[in-house]
C-alpha cells in the first residue's frame, strides 16, 4: 500500500511540474506578444483604433463642427487630406508635393484647383464662425496645412463632438 501511494504521489508531482512548465511557457508567450504590441509605433496603434470606428464619420463630424460647407469641393478634399495625414503622416512630406497631387489624381482635377478649393472651404468657415471657439483663438485665417494638421490631431486625440 505504501508503494502504491508513493507511486501515485510521484505521478502527481510529475503532473504538477508539467502543468507549472506549461503555465510558464504561456506566460512567456503572452509577455512576448505584449512586448511586440508595445514596440509598434503609436501611429499604427492609433490607426488600428480609428479603423474600427468610422474615420470618415469622425472627419465629417469635425468639419461640420467648424462649419465647413458640405456642398463645396473643398469639404471632400479636406476630408481626403485629413485621412492621408492620419494614415500616412503625409503633411511631413509636404502638402504641395504629396497631398494636393494625390487628391487631384484621385478626383481627376488639377493640383491648383485642389489647393484653391481647400482654401475656399477654410475661408468660408473662417468668415462664418470667427466668434466660435475654434477660430476665436486665432488672429489670422489658418493656412491649409495648419488646418488639416489641426483637424487630424484633434481626431487622433479623440477630441470630437458629433454634430447632429
PyMOL commands that place a pseudoatom at each C-alpha (Angstrom):
pseudoatom trace, name=CA, resn=UNK, resi=1, chain=A, elem=C, hetatm=0, pos=[0.000, 0.000, 0.000]
pseudoatom trace, name=CA, resn=UNK, resi=2, chain=A, elem=C, hetatm=0, pos=[2.863, 2.370, 0.812]
pseudoatom trace, name=CA, resn=UNK, resi=3, chain=A, elem=C, hetatm=0, pos=[4.429, 1.549, -2.520]
pseudoatom trace, name=CA, resn=UNK, resi=4, chain=A, elem=C, hetatm=0, pos=[1.228, 2.373, -4.439]
pseudoatom trace, name=CA, resn=UNK, resi=5, chain=A, elem=C, hetatm=0, pos=[0.854, 5.617, -2.511]
pseudoatom trace, name=CA, resn=UNK, resi=6, chain=A, elem=C, hetatm=0, pos=[4.426, 6.683, -3.249]
pseudoatom trace, name=CA, resn=UNK, resi=7, chain=A, elem=C, hetatm=0, pos=[3.995, 5.822, -6.975]
pseudoatom trace, name=CA, resn=UNK, resi=8, chain=A, elem=C, hetatm=0, pos=[0.796, 7.871, -7.107]
pseudoatom trace, name=CA, resn=UNK, resi=9, chain=A, elem=C, hetatm=0, pos=[2.492, 10.762, -5.266]
pseudoatom trace, name=CA, resn=UNK, resi=10, chain=A, elem=C, hetatm=0, pos=[5.378, 10.624, -7.740]
pseudoatom trace, name=CA, resn=UNK, resi=11, chain=A, elem=C, hetatm=0, pos=[2.959, 10.722, -10.678]
pseudoatom trace, name=CA, resn=UNK, resi=12, chain=A, elem=C, hetatm=0, pos=[1.049, 13.600, -9.088]
pseudoatom trace, name=CA, resn=UNK, resi=13, chain=A, elem=C, hetatm=0, pos=[4.284, 15.561, -8.533]
pseudoatom trace, name=CA, resn=UNK, resi=14, chain=A, elem=C, hetatm=0, pos=[5.312, 14.954, -12.144]
pseudoatom trace, name=CA, resn=UNK, resi=15, chain=A, elem=C, hetatm=0, pos=[1.914, 16.169, -13.387]
pseudoatom trace, name=CA, resn=UNK, resi=16, chain=A, elem=C, hetatm=0, pos=[2.191, 19.319, -11.260]
pseudoatom trace, name=CA, resn=UNK, resi=17, chain=A, elem=C, hetatm=0, pos=[5.672, 20.031, -12.700]
pseudoatom trace, name=CA, resn=UNK, resi=18, chain=A, elem=C, hetatm=0, pos=[4.340, 19.604, -16.242]
pseudoatom trace, name=CA, resn=UNK, resi=19, chain=A, elem=C, hetatm=0, pos=[1.451, 21.983, -15.562]
pseudoatom trace, name=CA, resn=UNK, resi=20, chain=A, elem=C, hetatm=0, pos=[3.800, 24.542, -13.995]
pseudoatom trace, name=CA, resn=UNK, resi=21, chain=A, elem=C, hetatm=0, pos=[6.060, 24.380, -17.068]
pseudoatom trace, name=CA, resn=UNK, resi=22, chain=A, elem=C, hetatm=0, pos=[3.092, 24.849, -19.403]
pseudoatom trace, name=CA, resn=UNK, resi=23, chain=A, elem=C, hetatm=0, pos=[1.921, 27.842, -17.400]
pseudoatom trace, name=CA, resn=UNK, resi=24, chain=A, elem=C, hetatm=0, pos=[5.397, 29.366, -17.514]
pseudoatom trace, name=CA, resn=UNK, resi=25, chain=A, elem=C, hetatm=0, pos=[5.581, 28.874, -21.285]
pseudoatom trace, name=CA, resn=UNK, resi=26, chain=A, elem=C, hetatm=0, pos=[2.181, 30.529, -21.720]
pseudoatom trace, name=CA, resn=UNK, resi=27, chain=A, elem=C, hetatm=0, pos=[3.275, 33.496, -19.578]
pseudoatom trace, name=CA, resn=UNK, resi=28, chain=A, elem=C, hetatm=0, pos=[6.420, 33.932, -21.659]
pseudoatom trace, name=CA, resn=UNK, resi=29, chain=A, elem=C, hetatm=0, pos=[4.381, 33.772, -24.866]
pseudoatom trace, name=CA, resn=UNK, resi=30, chain=A, elem=C, hetatm=0, pos=[1.939, 36.428, -23.598]
pseudoatom trace, name=CA, resn=UNK, resi=31, chain=A, elem=C, hetatm=0, pos=[4.798, 38.650, -22.466]
pseudoatom trace, name=CA, resn=UNK, resi=32, chain=A, elem=C, hetatm=0, pos=[6.384, 38.440, -25.944]
pseudoatom trace, name=CA, resn=UNK, resi=33, chain=A, elem=C, hetatm=0, pos=[3.052, 39.362, -27.562]
pseudoatom trace, name=CA, resn=UNK, resi=34, chain=A, elem=C, hetatm=0, pos=[2.608, 42.311, -25.174]
pseudoatom trace, name=CA, resn=UNK, resi=35, chain=A, elem=C, hetatm=0, pos=[6.179, 43.423, -25.856]
pseudoatom trace, name=CA, resn=UNK, resi=36, chain=A, elem=C, hetatm=0, pos=[5.671, 43.218, -29.637]
pseudoatom trace, name=CA, resn=UNK, resi=37, chain=A, elem=C, hetatm=0, pos=[2.462, 45.257, -29.394]
pseudoatom trace, name=CA, resn=UNK, resi=38, chain=A, elem=C, hetatm=0, pos=[4.254, 47.889, -27.315]
pseudoatom trace, name=CA, resn=UNK, resi=39, chain=A, elem=C, hetatm=0, pos=[7.001, 48.164, -29.950]
pseudoatom trace, name=CA, resn=UNK, resi=40, chain=A, elem=C, hetatm=0, pos=[4.500, 49.073, -32.696]
pseudoatom trace, name=CA, resn=UNK, resi=41, chain=A, elem=C, hetatm=0, pos=[4.510, 52.752, -33.496]
pseudoatom trace, name=CA, resn=UNK, resi=42, chain=A, elem=C, hetatm=0, pos=[1.833, 54.922, -31.842]
pseudoatom trace, name=CA, resn=UNK, resi=43, chain=A, elem=C, hetatm=0, pos=[0.553, 55.852, -35.320]
pseudoatom trace, name=CA, resn=UNK, resi=44, chain=A, elem=C, hetatm=0, pos=[-0.172, 52.198, -36.123]
pseudoatom trace, name=CA, resn=UNK, resi=45, chain=A, elem=C, hetatm=0, pos=[-1.889, 51.684, -32.776]
pseudoatom trace, name=CA, resn=UNK, resi=46, chain=A, elem=C, hetatm=0, pos=[-3.940, 54.858, -33.287]
pseudoatom trace, name=CA, resn=UNK, resi=47, chain=A, elem=C, hetatm=0, pos=[-4.854, 53.857, -36.817]
pseudoatom trace, name=CA, resn=UNK, resi=48, chain=A, elem=C, hetatm=0, pos=[-5.985, 50.431, -35.616]
pseudoatom trace, name=CA, resn=UNK, resi=49, chain=A, elem=C, hetatm=0, pos=[-8.369, 52.075, -33.172]
pseudoatom trace, name=CA, resn=UNK, resi=50, chain=A, elem=C, hetatm=0, pos=[-9.571, 54.571, -35.747]
pseudoatom trace, name=CA, resn=UNK, resi=51, chain=A, elem=C, hetatm=0, pos=[-10.191, 51.870, -38.371]
pseudoatom trace, name=CA, resn=UNK, resi=52, chain=A, elem=C, hetatm=0, pos=[-12.612, 50.172, -36.005]
pseudoatom trace, name=CA, resn=UNK, resi=53, chain=A, elem=C, hetatm=0, pos=[-14.526, 53.383, -35.614]
pseudoatom trace, name=CA, resn=UNK, resi=54, chain=A, elem=C, hetatm=0, pos=[-15.562, 55.061, -38.806]
pseudoatom trace, name=CA, resn=UNK, resi=55, chain=A, elem=C, hetatm=0, pos=[-12.827, 57.520, -39.744]
pseudoatom trace, name=CA, resn=UNK, resi=56, chain=A, elem=C, hetatm=0, pos=[-14.943, 59.193, -42.420]
pseudoatom trace, name=CA, resn=UNK, resi=57, chain=A, elem=C, hetatm=0, pos=[-17.695, 59.890, -39.914]
pseudoatom trace, name=CA, resn=UNK, resi=58, chain=A, elem=C, hetatm=0, pos=[-15.255, 61.415, -37.453]
pseudoatom trace, name=CA, resn=UNK, resi=59, chain=A, elem=C, hetatm=0, pos=[-13.672, 63.664, -40.066]
pseudoatom trace, name=CA, resn=UNK, resi=60, chain=A, elem=C, hetatm=0, pos=[-17.037, 64.768, -41.452]
pseudoatom trace, name=CA, resn=UNK, resi=61, chain=A, elem=C, hetatm=0, pos=[-18.307, 65.485, -37.983]
pseudoatom trace, name=CA, resn=UNK, resi=62, chain=A, elem=C, hetatm=0, pos=[-15.270, 67.603, -37.193]
pseudoatom trace, name=CA, resn=UNK, resi=63, chain=A, elem=C, hetatm=0, pos=[-15.573, 69.557, -40.443]
pseudoatom trace, name=CA, resn=UNK, resi=64, chain=A, elem=C, hetatm=0, pos=[-19.279, 70.150, -39.850]
pseudoatom trace, name=CA, resn=UNK, resi=65, chain=A, elem=C, hetatm=0, pos=[-18.485, 71.323, -36.346]
pseudoatom trace, name=CA, resn=UNK, resi=66, chain=A, elem=C, hetatm=0, pos=[-16.280, 74.034, -37.839]
pseudoatom trace, name=CA, resn=UNK, resi=67, chain=A, elem=C, hetatm=0, pos=[-18.989, 74.896, -40.364]
pseudoatom trace, name=CA, resn=UNK, resi=68, chain=A, elem=C, hetatm=0, pos=[-17.158, 73.785, -43.487]
pseudoatom trace, name=CA, resn=UNK, resi=69, chain=A, elem=C, hetatm=0, pos=[-19.922, 73.782, -46.121]
pseudoatom trace, name=CA, resn=UNK, resi=70, chain=A, elem=C, hetatm=0, pos=[-20.686, 70.238, -47.272]
pseudoatom trace, name=CA, resn=UNK, resi=71, chain=A, elem=C, hetatm=0, pos=[-21.736, 71.212, -50.779]
pseudoatom trace, name=CA, resn=UNK, resi=72, chain=A, elem=C, hetatm=0, pos=[-18.359, 72.575, -51.877]
pseudoatom trace, name=CA, resn=UNK, resi=73, chain=A, elem=C, hetatm=0, pos=[-15.462, 70.527, -53.266]
pseudoatom trace, name=CA, resn=UNK, resi=74, chain=A, elem=C, hetatm=0, pos=[-13.166, 71.726, -50.501]
pseudoatom trace, name=CA, resn=UNK, resi=75, chain=A, elem=C, hetatm=0, pos=[-15.120, 69.656, -47.976]
pseudoatom trace, name=CA, resn=UNK, resi=76, chain=A, elem=C, hetatm=0, pos=[-14.296, 66.347, -49.659]
pseudoatom trace, name=CA, resn=UNK, resi=77, chain=A, elem=C, hetatm=0, pos=[-10.739, 67.475, -50.446]
pseudoatom trace, name=CA, resn=UNK, resi=78, chain=A, elem=C, hetatm=0, pos=[-10.086, 68.421, -46.804]
pseudoatom trace, name=CA, resn=UNK, resi=79, chain=A, elem=C, hetatm=0, pos=[-11.600, 65.104, -45.763]
pseudoatom trace, name=CA, resn=UNK, resi=80, chain=A, elem=C, hetatm=0, pos=[-9.165, 63.243, -48.051]
pseudoatom trace, name=CA, resn=UNK, resi=81, chain=A, elem=C, hetatm=0, pos=[-6.212, 65.321, -46.850]
pseudoatom trace, name=CA, resn=UNK, resi=82, chain=A, elem=C, hetatm=0, pos=[-7.021, 64.678, -43.177]
pseudoatom trace, name=CA, resn=UNK, resi=83, chain=A, elem=C, hetatm=0, pos=[-7.359, 60.956, -43.905]
pseudoatom trace, name=CA, resn=UNK, resi=84, chain=A, elem=C, hetatm=0, pos=[-3.972, 60.953, -45.629]
pseudoatom trace, name=CA, resn=UNK, resi=85, chain=A, elem=C, hetatm=0, pos=[-2.409, 62.782, -42.689]
pseudoatom trace, name=CA, resn=UNK, resi=86, chain=A, elem=C, hetatm=0, pos=[-3.850, 60.357, -40.140]
pseudoatom trace, name=CA, resn=UNK, resi=87, chain=A, elem=C, hetatm=0, pos=[-2.998, 57.209, -42.104]
pseudoatom trace, name=CA, resn=UNK, resi=88, chain=A, elem=C, hetatm=0, pos=[0.374, 58.162, -43.592]
pseudoatom trace, name=CA, resn=UNK, resi=89, chain=A, elem=C, hetatm=0, pos=[1.596, 61.355, -41.947]
pseudoatom trace, name=CA, resn=UNK, resi=90, chain=A, elem=C, hetatm=0, pos=[1.504, 62.925, -45.412]
pseudoatom trace, name=CA, resn=UNK, resi=91, chain=A, elem=C, hetatm=0, pos=[1.971, 66.511, -44.228]
pseudoatom trace, name=CA, resn=UNK, resi=92, chain=A, elem=C, hetatm=0, pos=[5.526, 65.740, -43.196]
pseudoatom trace, name=CA, resn=UNK, resi=93, chain=A, elem=C, hetatm=0, pos=[6.294, 65.005, -46.850]
pseudoatom trace, name=CA, resn=UNK, resi=94, chain=A, elem=C, hetatm=0, pos=[4.729, 68.256, -47.968]
pseudoatom trace, name=CA, resn=UNK, resi=95, chain=A, elem=C, hetatm=0, pos=[1.253, 69.437, -48.766]
pseudoatom trace, name=CA, resn=UNK, resi=96, chain=A, elem=C, hetatm=0, pos=[2.131, 70.682, -52.264]
pseudoatom trace, name=CA, resn=UNK, resi=97, chain=A, elem=C, hetatm=0, pos=[4.309, 67.707, -53.185]
pseudoatom trace, name=CA, resn=UNK, resi=98, chain=A, elem=C, hetatm=0, pos=[2.177, 64.861, -51.814]
pseudoatom trace, name=CA, resn=UNK, resi=99, chain=A, elem=C, hetatm=0, pos=[-1.322, 65.766, -50.680]
pseudoatom trace, name=CA, resn=UNK, resi=100, chain=A, elem=C, hetatm=0, pos=[-2.551, 68.074, -53.454]
pseudoatom trace, name=CA, resn=UNK, resi=101, chain=A, elem=C, hetatm=0, pos=[-1.276, 65.850, -56.303]
pseudoatom trace, name=CA, resn=UNK, resi=102, chain=A, elem=C, hetatm=0, pos=[-2.724, 62.687, -54.711]
pseudoatom trace, name=CA, resn=UNK, resi=103, chain=A, elem=C, hetatm=0, pos=[-6.139, 64.280, -54.213]
pseudoatom trace, name=CA, resn=UNK, resi=104, chain=A, elem=C, hetatm=0, pos=[-6.076, 65.811, -57.703]
pseudoatom trace, name=CA, resn=UNK, resi=105, chain=A, elem=C, hetatm=0, pos=[-5.265, 62.440, -59.254]
pseudoatom trace, name=CA, resn=UNK, resi=106, chain=A, elem=C, hetatm=0, pos=[-7.986, 60.669, -57.274]
pseudoatom trace, name=CA, resn=UNK, resi=107, chain=A, elem=C, hetatm=0, pos=[-10.654, 63.215, -58.233]
pseudoatom trace, name=CA, resn=UNK, resi=108, chain=A, elem=C, hetatm=0, pos=[-9.352, 63.891, -61.763]
pseudoatom trace, name=CA, resn=UNK, resi=109, chain=A, elem=C, hetatm=0, pos=[-8.639, 67.551, -61.036]
pseudoatom trace, name=CA, resn=UNK, resi=110, chain=A, elem=C, hetatm=0, pos=[-5.643, 69.914, -61.060]
pseudoatom trace, name=CA, resn=UNK, resi=111, chain=A, elem=C, hetatm=0, pos=[-3.453, 70.480, -58.001]
pseudoatom trace, name=CA, resn=UNK, resi=112, chain=A, elem=C, hetatm=0, pos=[-4.064, 74.230, -58.117]
pseudoatom trace, name=CA, resn=UNK, resi=113, chain=A, elem=C, hetatm=0, pos=[-7.828, 73.661, -58.062]
pseudoatom trace, name=CA, resn=UNK, resi=114, chain=A, elem=C, hetatm=0, pos=[-7.488, 71.298, -55.102]
pseudoatom trace, name=CA, resn=UNK, resi=115, chain=A, elem=C, hetatm=0, pos=[-5.453, 73.895, -53.206]
pseudoatom trace, name=CA, resn=UNK, resi=116, chain=A, elem=C, hetatm=0, pos=[-7.946, 76.640, -54.072]
pseudoatom trace, name=CA, resn=UNK, resi=117, chain=A, elem=C, hetatm=0, pos=[-10.978, 74.522, -53.099]
pseudoatom trace, name=CA, resn=UNK, resi=118, chain=A, elem=C, hetatm=0, pos=[-9.453, 73.724, -49.702]
pseudoatom trace, name=CA, resn=UNK, resi=119, chain=A, elem=C, hetatm=0, pos=[-8.543, 77.378, -49.150]
pseudoatom trace, name=CA, resn=UNK, resi=120, chain=A, elem=C, hetatm=0, pos=[-12.068, 78.433, -50.141]
pseudoatom trace, name=CA, resn=UNK, resi=121, chain=A, elem=C, hetatm=0, pos=[-13.637, 75.950, -47.696]
pseudoatom trace, name=CA, resn=UNK, resi=122, chain=A, elem=C, hetatm=0, pos=[-11.453, 77.197, -44.845]
pseudoatom trace, name=CA, resn=UNK, resi=123, chain=A, elem=C, hetatm=0, pos=[-12.240, 80.832, -45.718]
pseudoatom trace, name=CA, resn=UNK, resi=124, chain=A, elem=C, hetatm=0, pos=[-15.965, 80.070, -45.736]
pseudoatom trace, name=CA, resn=UNK, resi=125, chain=A, elem=C, hetatm=0, pos=[-15.753, 78.548, -42.279]
pseudoatom trace, name=CA, resn=UNK, resi=126, chain=A, elem=C, hetatm=0, pos=[-13.473, 81.353, -41.074]
pseudoatom trace, name=CA, resn=UNK, resi=127, chain=A, elem=C, hetatm=0, pos=[-15.920, 84.106, -42.036]
pseudoatom trace, name=CA, resn=UNK, resi=128, chain=A, elem=C, hetatm=0, pos=[-18.961, 82.193, -40.752]
pseudoatom trace, name=CA, resn=UNK, resi=129, chain=A, elem=C, hetatm=0, pos=[-17.618, 81.299, -37.354]
pseudoatom trace, name=CA, resn=UNK, resi=130, chain=A, elem=C, hetatm=0, pos=[-14.849, 83.685, -36.309]
pseudoatom trace, name=CA, resn=UNK, resi=131, chain=A, elem=C, hetatm=0, pos=[-16.572, 84.165, -32.977]
pseudoatom trace, name=CA, resn=UNK, resi=132, chain=A, elem=C, hetatm=0, pos=[-16.738, 80.467, -32.138]
pseudoatom trace, name=CA, resn=UNK, resi=133, chain=A, elem=C, hetatm=0, pos=[-14.192, 78.522, -30.102]
pseudoatom trace, name=CA, resn=UNK, resi=134, chain=A, elem=C, hetatm=0, pos=[-12.035, 77.107, -32.884]
pseudoatom trace, name=CA, resn=UNK, resi=135, chain=A, elem=C, hetatm=0, pos=[-11.400, 80.335, -34.736]
pseudoatom trace, name=CA, resn=UNK, resi=136, chain=A, elem=C, hetatm=0, pos=[-11.727, 82.757, -31.819]
pseudoatom trace, name=CA, resn=UNK, resi=137, chain=A, elem=C, hetatm=0, pos=[-8.212, 81.902, -30.592]
pseudoatom trace, name=CA, resn=UNK, resi=138, chain=A, elem=C, hetatm=0, pos=[-6.630, 82.758, -33.965]
pseudoatom trace, name=CA, resn=UNK, resi=139, chain=A, elem=C, hetatm=0, pos=[-5.735, 86.192, -35.187]
pseudoatom trace, name=CA, resn=UNK, resi=140, chain=A, elem=C, hetatm=0, pos=[-5.488, 85.192, -38.846]
pseudoatom trace, name=CA, resn=UNK, resi=141, chain=A, elem=C, hetatm=0, pos=[-7.172, 82.648, -41.051]
pseudoatom trace, name=CA, resn=UNK, resi=142, chain=A, elem=C, hetatm=0, pos=[-5.321, 79.322, -40.747]
pseudoatom trace, name=CA, resn=UNK, resi=143, chain=A, elem=C, hetatm=0, pos=[-3.281, 78.007, -43.666]
pseudoatom trace, name=CA, resn=UNK, resi=144, chain=A, elem=C, hetatm=0, pos=[-4.406, 74.852, -45.445]
pseudoatom trace, name=CA, resn=UNK, resi=145, chain=A, elem=C, hetatm=0, pos=[-1.608, 72.749, -43.939]
pseudoatom trace, name=CA, resn=UNK, resi=146, chain=A, elem=C, hetatm=0, pos=[-2.212, 74.093, -40.421]
pseudoatom trace, name=CA, resn=UNK, resi=147, chain=A, elem=C, hetatm=0, pos=[-5.943, 73.468, -40.627]
pseudoatom trace, name=CA, resn=UNK, resi=148, chain=A, elem=C, hetatm=0, pos=[-5.508, 69.914, -41.946]
pseudoatom trace, name=CA, resn=UNK, resi=149, chain=A, elem=C, hetatm=0, pos=[-2.905, 69.111, -39.281]
pseudoatom trace, name=CA, resn=UNK, resi=150, chain=A, elem=C, hetatm=0, pos=[-5.126, 70.564, -36.556]
pseudoatom trace, name=CA, resn=UNK, resi=151, chain=A, elem=C, hetatm=0, pos=[-8.169, 68.534, -37.580]
pseudoatom trace, name=CA, resn=UNK, resi=152, chain=A, elem=C, hetatm=0, pos=[-6.082, 65.354, -37.890]
pseudoatom trace, name=CA, resn=UNK, resi=153, chain=A, elem=C, hetatm=0, pos=[-4.547, 65.855, -34.458]
pseudoatom trace, name=CA, resn=UNK, resi=154, chain=A, elem=C, hetatm=0, pos=[-7.907, 66.519, -32.827]
pseudoatom trace, name=CA, resn=UNK, resi=155, chain=A, elem=C, hetatm=0, pos=[-9.241, 63.299, -34.321]
pseudoatom trace, name=CA, resn=UNK, resi=156, chain=A, elem=C, hetatm=0, pos=[-6.142, 61.362, -33.218]
pseudoatom trace, name=CA, resn=UNK, resi=157, chain=A, elem=C, hetatm=0, pos=[-6.570, 62.674, -29.684]
pseudoatom trace, name=CA, resn=UNK, resi=158, chain=A, elem=C, hetatm=0, pos=[-10.276, 61.875, -29.715]
pseudoatom trace, name=CA, resn=UNK, resi=159, chain=A, elem=C, hetatm=0, pos=[-11.371, 65.466, -29.194]
pseudoatom trace, name=CA, resn=UNK, resi=160, chain=A, elem=C, hetatm=0, pos=[-14.518, 65.160, -31.209]
pseudoatom trace, name=CA, resn=UNK, resi=161, chain=A, elem=C, hetatm=0, pos=[-18.083, 66.224, -30.647]
pseudoatom trace, name=CA, resn=UNK, resi=162, chain=A, elem=C, hetatm=0, pos=[-20.531, 64.717, -33.097]
pseudoatom trace, name=CA, resn=UNK, resi=163, chain=A, elem=C, hetatm=0, pos=[-22.817, 67.055, -34.973]
pseudoatom trace, name=CA, resn=UNK, resi=164, chain=A, elem=C, hetatm=0, pos=[-26.462, 66.326, -35.356]
for i in range(1, 164): cmd.bond("trace and resi %d" % i, "trace and resi %d" % (i + 1))
show_as sticks, trace
zoom trace
